[in-house]
Amino acid sequence: MSDGIFIGGGGNAYAEPQTLLLKYANRHGLIAGATGTGKTVTLQILAESFSARGVPVFLSDVKGDLSGLGASGTADFKLHEAFMSRAGTIGFADYAYRAFPVTFWDLFGEAGHPVRTTISEMGPLLLSRLLELSEAQEGILNIAFRVADEQSLPLLDLRDLQALLVWVGENRETLSLRYGNVSTASIGAIQRRLLVLEGQGGSHLFGEPALELSDMMLHDEEGFGRINILAADRLMGAPRLYATFLLWLLSELFETLPEVGDPDKPKLVFFFDEAHLLFEDAPKALIDKVEQVARLIRSKGVGVYFVTQNPADVPEDILGQLGNRVQHALRAFTAKDQRELRQAAENYRENPDFDTEDAIREVGVGEAVTSMLERKGVPGVVQRTLIRPPSSQLGPIAVATRAALVGASPVAGKYEAAIDRDSAFEMLTRRAEEAAAEAERAEALERETESTAEREFQAGRRYSGTRVSRSTSTGKSGAGTRGRSSRSDSIATTFAKSFARQLGTRSGQALVRGVLGGLFRGR
C-alpha cells in the first residue's frame, strides 16, 4: 500500500494484511517483548519499510545485528526457505531481497562517522542526569552555565566545563552573594564525576564539529530515506551516557525542526532501543521533559518508537501516547510478571476471537500481538500477527563492507577531524596568564619602590665627617670622660663651622656649637 507499510499477516490463517498507516506513523509506537522473541527483526523490517517510503530513520544498534540493513539478503542464507514460506503465508507477493542506504555513526569514531555535540547544547539538565548529580550540585552546574552566558564563554568540550568550574571555585565568595551558596565540596564532586565521564568516553561526545541534524535526514538517488545506525555495542558499557545522548538527540530534533502539523508521512522516525535505560532512576524533571517532547514532537513530523522488554518500563503518561504497538511474547513466571502481563493486555482494544493476555503469553518467535492506528487515529483491534521477513541481510555485515559503506557515505570526511577552536578553556587560561603577568609587574614595581626607599633611608644615615677611633683608655673615669668630651667638642666644632658658613656669623657658630656640644655630651 502506498499510504502505509506492511507489518505482517493477521487474522484467520494470517491472511489479513496488518498495515501501519504513514499518516499516523508520527503518533509514536512501542516494540516490546522478552529477549529472543524477535524485537530486533521487527525493528529491522520497520526501518526497511520507512526507508522504502522515503522516510529517514535513526536507530541504535545495540548488538551489532542491524548493520545488515546495508547489505542485501541472499538465497544461500540458512533461513531463505523459511523466509519465502512466511512471505507466501502472509501474502507478501512482492517480497524480494535488497540493501538499503545506511549511514553509520559511532560516538568513538571507530565503527562509523564521529558524532559530537557541545556542552552548551547538552545543557545543565541532561548533564546533571548524565553525571548523577545531587540537587545542590545541579544548582552549581546551573550557576556555571549562567556565568558562561554572561561572560560569553563558549562551553564546547569537557575541558571548557572543567576550567569554568575552577573559575567558579576561585570566585565562589562573589558568586555566592549573587546566586546562593557555592561550596568547594560540591565543585570537587562535579569535577570527579567529569573525570569518570571522561574515562567512559565522554571526551569523544563533546566537541566540534557538532552534529548537524540535517545530515540525519538525507535521501539516496532513488528517493529512499537513509537509515542512520548508531553503533551502540561499546556505548552500552556506559548506559547512562547512551540514554542521555539519545535523549539529547531527541530534544534537539524537537527544538530545531519547524512545525509541520499532520504530514502525509513523517520527516523522520526515531527508534529508542533499550528504552528502560532512559527512565531508570530518572528524576521527575527529566520524565516531564520526555513526556513533553513525546507529546509535541509529532507536530514536527517525527515519530518516536520505544523498544524495550516490557511495556511497564515506560511511564504510563508516555505509554498512553504510543498509538502503534507491536507486542512480542512476555514471560509470566512470578506474580509481578503476571500483573505486568495483565496490565500490558489492558492497553489493547479487545478482539472477540481470542484473549489478549493469553495471546501475549503464547505468541512464538517472529509473531506478535499488534495494534495500529486506523482512520481518524482510532486504535485498531488487537491481532495476532506473523511478522514479515526482512529484505536486507539478517545479522551483521563484514568489517570491510562496513568500512566501504562509511567511505561512500555522503558525510564522509565531514566529522572525522576534530576542531578545537577558541572557547572557555583558552579564554580562562589567557585571563589567568594575564592576571599572573599583572601580579608579577606589580610585585616588580613594589620591589623597585622598596629599593628606592631603602637607598634614600641609608643615604640619610650616612655622614662624611672625620671618623674618630674608639678610645681604648683603661684609666680612671675622669680621664675617659675628658676623652669623650674632647672628641665631642671636635665633632661639634666641625658641624658648627659647617653651619656657621651657612649662617655667616660667629654668633651662629657659637650657638650651633653650644647646642651640638650639649647633645653629644648628653650621650
C-alpha positions as CSV (number, residue, x, y, z in Angstrom):
1,M,0.0,0.0,0.0
2,S,1.3,3.4,-1.0
3,D,-0.2,5.1,2.1
4,G,1.1,2.5,4.6
5,I,3.8,0.0,5.4
6,F,3.1,-3.8,5.6
7,I,3.9,-5.3,9.0
8,G,2.7,-8.8,8.5
9,G,-0.4,-11.0,8.3
10,G,-3.0,-11.4,11.0
11,G,-6.5,-12.8,11.4
12,N,-7.5,-16.2,10.3
13,A,-4.5,-18.1,8.9
14,Y,-2.5,-14.9,9.0
15,A,-4.1,-13.8,5.7
16,E,-5.2,-10.3,6.7
17,P,-2.6,-7.6,6.0
18,Q,-1.6,-5.6,9.0
19,T,-0.6,-2.1,8.0
20,L,0.9,0.9,9.7
21,L,-0.6,4.0,8.1
22,L,2.1,6.6,7.2
23,K,-0.3,9.4,8.1
24,Y,-0.3,8.2,11.7
25,A,3.3,6.9,11.9
26,N,4.2,10.1,13.8
27,R,1.8,9.2,16.6
28,H,4.7,7.2,18.0
29,G,4.9,3.5,18.8
30,L,6.1,0.6,21.0
31,I,8.0,-2.5,20.3
32,A,8.1,-4.8,23.3
33,G,8.9,-8.4,24.2
34,A,11.2,-10.6,26.1
35,T,14.7,-11.4,24.9
36,G,14.8,-13.7,21.9
37,T,11.2,-13.1,20.8
38,G,12.0,-11.1,17.6
39,K,12.1,-7.4,18.6
40,T,15.3,-6.8,16.6
41,V,13.8,-8.2,13.4
42,T,10.6,-6.2,13.9
43,L,12.8,-3.1,14.2
44,Q,14.7,-4.0,11.1
45,I,11.6,-4.5,8.9
46,L,10.1,-1.3,10.1
47,A,13.3,0.6,9.3
48,E,13.3,-1.0,5.8
49,S,9.7,-0.1,5.2
50,F,10.0,3.5,6.3
51,S,13.2,3.9,4.2
52,A,11.4,2.5,1.1
53,R,8.6,5.1,1.6
54,G,11.2,7.9,1.6
55,V,11.3,8.4,5.4
56,P,14.8,8.8,7.0
57,V,15.3,6.6,10.1
58,F,17.5,6.8,13.2
59,L,18.2,3.7,15.3
60,S,20.8,2.4,17.7
61,D,22.5,-0.9,17.0
62,V,22.9,-2.4,20.5
63,K,24.1,-5.9,19.5
64,G,25.7,-5.1,16.1
65,D,23.0,-7.1,14.2
66,L,21.3,-4.1,12.5
67,S,24.3,-3.3,10.3
68,G,22.9,-5.9,8.0
69,L,20.5,-3.2,6.7
70,G,23.3,-2.1,4.5
71,A,23.5,-5.4,2.6
72,S,21.0,-7.5,0.7
73,G,19.7,-10.8,1.9
74,T,20.8,-13.8,-0.2
75,A,19.3,-17.0,-1.4
76,D,22.0,-19.0,0.2
77,F,21.1,-17.8,3.7
78,K,20.1,-20.6,6.0
79,L,16.7,-19.1,6.6
80,H,15.9,-18.4,2.9
81,E,13.3,-21.2,2.6
82,A,11.7,-20.1,5.9
83,F,11.5,-16.5,4.7
84,M,10.0,-17.5,1.4
85,S,7.4,-19.7,3.1
86,R,6.4,-17.0,5.5
87,A,6.1,-14.4,2.7
88,G,3.7,-16.8,1.0
89,T,1.7,-17.4,4.1
90,I,1.1,-13.7,4.8
91,G,0.5,-12.8,1.2
92,F,3.7,-10.7,0.8
93,A,3.7,-11.1,-3.0
94,D,6.4,-8.5,-3.8
95,Y,8.9,-9.8,-1.3
96,A,12.5,-9.5,-2.6
97,Y,16.0,-9.1,-1.2
98,R,17.7,-5.7,-1.4
99,A,20.1,-3.5,0.5
100,F,19.1,-0.1,2.0
101,P,21.0,3.2,2.1
102,V,22.7,3.4,5.5
103,T,24.9,6.0,7.4
104,F,27.0,4.6,10.2
105,W,27.7,6.7,13.3
106,D,29.8,6.0,16.3
107,L,30.5,8.2,19.3
108,F,34.0,6.7,19.5
109,G,34.6,7.3,15.8
110,E,35.6,3.7,15.1
111,A,32.7,1.9,13.5
112,G,31.2,5.0,11.8
113,H,31.4,8.7,11.5
114,P,32.1,10.5,14.8
115,V,29.0,12.1,16.4
116,R,29.6,15.0,18.7
117,T,27.7,17.7,20.5
118,T,28.8,20.6,22.7
119,I,28.5,21.1,26.4
120,S,26.2,24.1,25.8
121,E,23.9,22.2,23.6
122,M,23.6,19.3,26.1
123,G,22.5,21.8,28.8
124,P,22.6,21.6,32.6
125,L,19.5,19.3,33.0
126,L,20.8,16.5,30.8
127,L,24.4,16.9,32.1
128,S,23.1,16.6,35.7
129,R,21.3,13.4,34.7
130,L,24.4,12.1,33.0
131,L,26.7,12.9,36.0
132,E,24.1,11.7,38.6
133,L,24.4,15.0,40.5
134,S,22.6,15.9,43.7
135,E,20.2,18.9,43.8
136,A,22.9,21.1,45.3
137,Q,25.5,20.0,42.7
138,E,23.0,20.6,39.9
139,G,22.4,24.1,41.2
140,I,26.1,24.8,41.0
141,L,26.2,23.5,37.4
142,N,23.3,25.9,36.6
143,I,25.4,28.7,38.1
144,A,28.3,27.8,35.9
145,F,26.2,27.8,32.8
146,R,24.8,31.3,33.8
147,V,28.3,32.6,34.2
148,A,29.3,31.2,30.9
149,D,26.4,33.0,29.2
150,E,27.0,36.3,31.0
151,Q,30.8,36.4,30.2
152,S,30.5,35.0,26.7
153,L,32.5,31.8,27.4
154,P,31.7,29.1,24.9
155,L,31.3,25.7,26.5
156,L,32.3,23.2,23.8
157,D,34.1,20.3,25.5
158,L,34.8,18.8,28.9
159,R,38.0,20.9,29.3
160,D,35.8,24.1,29.0
161,L,33.5,22.9,31.7
162,Q,36.3,21.8,34.0
163,A,38.1,25.2,33.6
164,L,34.9,27.1,34.2
165,L,34.2,25.1,37.4
166,V,37.8,26.0,38.6
167,W,37.0,29.7,38.0
168,V,33.7,29.4,39.8
169,G,35.5,27.9,42.8
170,E,38.1,30.7,42.9
171,N,35.3,33.3,42.8
172,R,32.8,31.4,45.0
173,E,32.5,34.2,47.6
174,T,31.4,36.8,45.0
175,L,29.1,34.3,43.2
176,S,27.6,33.1,46.5
177,L,26.3,36.6,47.2
178,R,24.5,36.7,43.9
179,Y,23.4,33.1,43.2
180,G,23.5,31.3,46.6
181,N,26.0,29.1,48.3
182,V,28.8,27.7,46.1
183,S,30.7,25.1,48.1
184,T,34.1,23.8,47.1
185,A,33.0,20.3,48.2
186,S,30.2,20.3,45.6
187,I,32.5,21.6,42.9
188,G,35.0,18.9,43.7
189,A,32.3,16.3,43.4
190,I,31.3,17.5,40.0
191,Q,34.9,17.5,38.8
192,R,35.3,13.9,40.0
193,R,32.1,12.9,38.0
194,L,33.5,14.6,35.0
195,L,36.7,12.5,35.3
196,V,34.6,9.4,35.4
197,L,32.6,10.5,32.3
198,E,35.8,11.2,30.5
199,G,37.0,7.7,31.2
200,Q,33.7,6.3,29.8
201,G,34.2,8.1,26.5
202,G,32.5,11.4,27.2
203,S,35.5,13.3,25.8
204,H,34.6,11.8,22.4
205,L,31.0,13.0,22.7
206,F,31.7,16.7,23.5
207,G,33.5,18.8,20.9
208,E,33.3,20.1,17.4
209,P,32.3,19.8,14.6
210,A,29.0,19.2,16.2
211,L,26.4,17.0,14.5
212,E,24.1,18.8,12.0
213,L,20.6,17.3,12.3
214,S,20.1,17.7,8.5
215,D,22.7,15.1,7.9
216,M,20.4,12.6,9.5
217,M,17.5,13.4,7.2
218,L,19.0,12.6,3.8
219,H,17.8,10.5,0.9
220,D,19.6,8.5,-1.7
221,E,19.3,8.8,-5.5
222,E,16.2,6.5,-5.6
223,G,14.4,8.7,-3.0
224,F,14.9,6.1,-0.2
225,G,15.3,7.6,3.2
226,R,18.8,7.0,4.7
227,I,18.9,4.7,7.7
228,N,21.2,6.2,10.4
229,I,22.7,3.5,12.5
230,L,24.4,4.4,15.8
231,A,27.0,1.8,16.8
232,A,26.0,1.2,20.5
233,D,27.5,-2.1,21.4
234,R,30.5,-0.5,23.1
235,L,28.5,2.5,24.2
236,M,26.2,0.3,26.2
237,G,29.1,-0.2,28.6
238,A,28.1,3.3,29.8
239,P,24.3,3.0,29.8
240,R,23.7,6.5,31.2
241,L,25.8,8.1,28.6
242,Y,23.9,6.1,25.9
243,A,20.5,7.1,27.2
244,T,21.5,10.8,27.7
245,F,22.9,11.1,24.2
246,L,19.7,9.7,22.6
247,L,17.5,12.0,24.8
248,W,19.7,14.9,23.8
249,L,19.3,14.0,20.1
250,L,15.5,13.7,20.5
251,S,15.4,17.1,22.3
252,E,17.5,18.7,19.6
253,L,15.0,17.5,17.0
254,F,12.2,18.9,19.0
255,E,13.8,22.3,19.4
256,T,15.2,22.6,15.9
257,L,12.6,21.3,13.5
258,P,9.8,23.5,12.3
259,E,6.1,22.8,12.9
260,V,4.5,20.8,10.1
261,G,1.2,19.8,11.6
262,D,-0.1,16.4,10.4
263,P,2.1,15.5,7.4
264,D,1.2,12.6,5.0
265,K,4.3,10.8,6.2
266,P,6.9,11.5,8.9
267,K,10.0,13.6,8.3
268,L,12.0,11.2,10.5
269,V,11.3,8.1,12.6
270,F,13.4,7.7,15.7
271,F,13.8,4.3,17.4
272,F,14.8,4.4,21.0
273,D,16.2,0.9,21.8
274,E,16.7,-0.3,25.4
275,A,14.3,2.5,26.4
276,H,14.2,1.3,30.0
277,L,17.7,2.9,30.4
278,L,16.1,6.3,29.9
279,F,13.6,6.0,32.7
280,E,15.5,4.1,35.4
281,D,16.1,6.3,38.4
282,A,15.3,9.4,36.3
283,P,14.2,12.5,38.3
284,K,10.7,13.8,37.7
285,A,12.0,16.9,35.8
286,L,13.5,14.6,33.3
287,I,10.4,12.4,32.9
288,D,8.4,15.5,32.4
289,K,10.7,16.7,29.7
290,V,10.5,13.3,27.9
291,E,6.7,13.4,28.2
292,Q,6.6,17.0,26.8
293,V,8.9,16.0,23.8
294,A,6.8,12.9,23.0
295,R,3.6,14.9,23.1
296,L,4.7,17.8,21.0
297,I,7.4,16.4,18.6
298,R,4.8,14.6,16.4
299,S,3.7,18.1,15.2
300,K,7.3,18.4,14.0
301,G,6.8,15.3,11.8
302,V,8.9,13.0,14.0
303,G,7.7,9.6,15.1
304,V,9.3,8.1,18.2
305,Y,9.2,4.3,18.8
306,F,10.4,2.9,22.1
307,V,11.9,-0.5,22.1
308,T,12.1,-2.4,25.4
309,Q,11.4,-5.7,27.0
310,N,8.3,-4.8,29.0
311,P,5.7,-2.0,28.5
312,A,5.9,-1.4,32.2
313,D,9.4,0.1,31.6
314,V,7.7,3.1,30.0
315,P,5.9,5.6,32.4
316,E,2.1,5.5,31.9
317,D,1.8,9.1,30.8
318,I,4.2,8.4,27.9
319,L,2.9,4.9,27.2
320,G,-0.6,6.4,26.6
321,Q,0.8,8.4,23.7
322,L,2.2,5.4,21.8
323,G,-0.5,4.6,19.3
324,N,1.2,1.9,17.1
325,R,2.1,-1.2,19.1
326,V,3.9,-4.4,18.4
327,Q,3.9,-6.7,21.5
328,H,6.1,-9.8,21.3
329,A,5.8,-12.6,23.9
330,L,6.1,-11.8,27.6
331,R,7.1,-14.3,30.2
332,A,5.0,-14.5,33.3
333,F,6.6,-16.8,35.9
334,T,6.1,-14.6,39.0
335,A,3.2,-12.8,40.5
336,K,4.8,-9.5,39.4
337,D,5.2,-10.8,35.8
338,Q,1.6,-11.8,35.7
339,R,0.5,-8.3,36.9
340,E,2.6,-6.7,34.2
341,L,1.3,-9.1,31.6
342,R,-2.3,-8.3,32.6
343,Q,-1.5,-4.6,32.5
344,A,0.0,-4.9,29.0
345,A,-3.1,-6.7,27.8
346,E,-5.4,-4.0,29.2
347,N,-3.7,-1.4,26.8
348,Y,-5.2,-3.0,23.7
349,R,-8.6,-2.8,22.1
350,E,-10.1,-6.3,22.6
351,N,-10.6,-8.8,19.9
352,P,-13.5,-11.2,20.4
353,D,-11.7,-14.0,18.7
354,F,-9.1,-14.5,21.4
355,D,-8.0,-13.4,24.9
356,T,-5.3,-10.8,24.6
357,E,-3.5,-11.8,27.8
358,D,-3.2,-15.4,26.6
359,A,-2.1,-14.3,23.2
360,I,0.8,-12.2,24.6
361,R,1.9,-15.2,26.6
362,E,1.6,-17.7,23.7
363,V,2.9,-16.0,20.5
364,G,6.0,-17.6,19.1
365,V,9.3,-16.1,17.8
366,G,8.6,-13.8,14.9
367,E,5.0,-13.5,15.9
368,A,3.4,-10.6,17.8
369,V,0.2,-9.1,19.1
370,T,-0.2,-5.8,17.1
371,S,-2.5,-2.8,17.1
372,M,-2.1,0.0,14.7
373,L,-3.9,3.3,14.4
374,E,-6.7,3.2,11.9
375,R,-8.6,6.0,10.1
376,K,-9.1,9.1,12.3
377,G,-6.4,7.9,14.6
378,V,-8.6,5.2,16.3
379,P,-6.7,2.3,17.8
380,G,-7.2,-0.9,15.8
381,V,-8.5,-4.1,17.2
382,V,-5.6,-6.3,18.5
383,Q,-4.4,-9.0,16.2
384,R,-2.1,-12.0,16.4
385,T,0.3,-11.1,13.6
386,L,3.1,-13.1,11.8
387,I,5.8,-10.5,11.1
388,R,7.1,-10.2,7.5
389,P,10.7,-11.4,6.8
390,P,13.4,-8.8,6.2
391,S,14.7,-7.9,2.8
392,S,18.1,-6.9,4.0
393,Q,20.7,-9.2,5.5
394,L,19.8,-10.7,8.8
395,G,22.8,-10.3,11.1
396,P,25.9,-8.1,11.0
397,I,27.9,-7.3,7.9
398,A,31.7,-7.8,7.5
399,V,34.1,-5.2,8.8
400,A,35.4,-4.5,5.3
401,T,31.9,-4.0,3.9
402,R,31.1,-1.6,6.7
403,A,34.3,0.4,6.1
404,A,33.4,0.7,2.4
405,L,29.9,2.0,3.2
406,V,31.4,4.5,5.7
407,G,33.8,5.7,3.0
408,A,31.0,6.1,0.4
409,S,28.7,8.0,2.8
410,P,27.5,11.5,1.8
411,V,29.0,12.9,5.0
412,A,32.4,11.1,4.7
413,G,35.2,13.4,5.8
414,K,32.9,16.0,7.4
415,Y,33.2,14.9,11.0
416,E,36.3,12.8,11.2
417,A,38.8,15.6,12.1
418,A,38.1,17.3,15.5
419,I,38.2,21.1,15.7
420,D,39.5,22.8,18.8
421,R,38.5,26.5,18.5
422,D,38.8,29.3,21.0
423,S,36.4,28.6,23.9
424,A,36.1,28.8,27.7
425,F,39.3,26.8,28.4
426,E,41.5,29.0,26.2
427,M,39.8,32.3,27.4
428,L,40.1,31.5,31.1
429,T,43.7,30.3,30.6
430,R,44.6,33.7,29.0
431,R,42.8,35.5,31.8
432,A,44.9,33.6,34.3
433,E,48.1,34.3,32.4
434,E,47.3,38.0,32.1
435,A,46.5,38.2,35.8
436,A,49.7,36.4,36.7
437,A,51.7,38.8,34.5
438,E,50.0,41.8,36.0
439,A,50.7,40.5,39.5
440,E,54.4,40.0,38.5
441,R,54.6,43.5,37.2
442,A,53.0,44.9,40.4
443,E,55.4,42.9,42.5
444,A,58.4,44.1,40.5
445,L,57.2,47.7,40.9
446,E,56.8,47.2,44.6
447,R,60.3,45.8,44.9
448,E,61.7,48.8,42.9
449,T,59.8,51.2,45.2
450,E,61.1,49.5,48.3
451,S,64.7,49.5,46.9
452,T,64.5,53.3,46.2
453,A,63.1,54.0,49.7
454,E,65.8,51.8,51.3
455,R,68.6,53.7,49.4
456,E,67.2,57.0,50.5
457,F,67.0,55.8,54.1
458,Q,70.5,54.6,54.0
459,A,71.7,57.8,52.4
460,G,70.1,59.7,55.2
461,R,72.0,57.7,57.9
462,R,75.5,58.3,56.4
463,Y,77.7,61.4,57.1
464,S,81.1,62.4,55.7
465,G,82.8,63.8,58.9
466,T,86.1,62.6,60.3
467,R,85.8,59.2,61.9
468,V,87.3,59.1,65.3
469,S,88.7,55.9,66.7
470,R,87.1,54.5,69.8
471,S,89.1,55.2,73.0
472,T,90.8,52.2,74.5
473,S,91.9,54.1,77.6
474,T,91.6,52.0,80.7
475,G,92.4,54.9,83.0
476,K,90.2,56.5,85.6
477,S,86.7,57.5,84.8
478,G,87.6,61.2,84.8
479,A,90.2,60.7,82.1
480,G,87.7,58.7,80.0
481,T,85.2,61.4,80.4
482,R,87.6,64.0,79.3
483,G,88.5,62.0,76.2
484,R,84.9,61.7,75.3
485,S,84.4,65.4,75.9
486,S,87.3,66.2,73.7
487,R,86.0,64.1,70.9
488,S,82.5,65.6,71.2
489,D,84.0,69.1,71.1
490,S,85.9,68.2,68.0
491,I,82.8,66.9,66.2
492,A,80.7,69.8,67.5
493,T,83.3,72.2,66.1
494,T,83.2,70.6,62.7
495,F,79.4,70.8,62.5
496,A,79.5,74.3,63.9
497,K,81.9,75.5,61.2
498,S,79.7,74.0,58.5
499,F,76.5,75.6,59.8
500,A,78.3,78.8,60.6
501,R,79.3,79.1,57.0
502,Q,75.7,79.0,56.1
503,L,74.7,81.4,58.8
504,G,77.6,83.7,58.1
505,T,78.1,84.9,61.7
506,R,80.3,83.9,64.6
507,S,77.3,84.1,66.9
508,G,75.6,81.4,64.8
509,Q,78.7,79.3,65.1
510,A,78.7,79.7,68.9
511,L,75.1,78.9,69.1
512,V,75.3,75.7,67.0
513,R,78.5,74.6,68.8
514,G,76.8,75.0,72.1
515,V,73.7,73.1,71.1
516,L,75.6,70.2,69.4
517,G,78.1,70.0,72.2
518,G,75.3,69.6,74.7
519,L,73.7,66.9,72.6
520,F,76.9,64.9,72.3
521,R,77.8,65.3,76.0
522,G,74.3,64.1,76.8
523,R,75.2,60.7,75.3
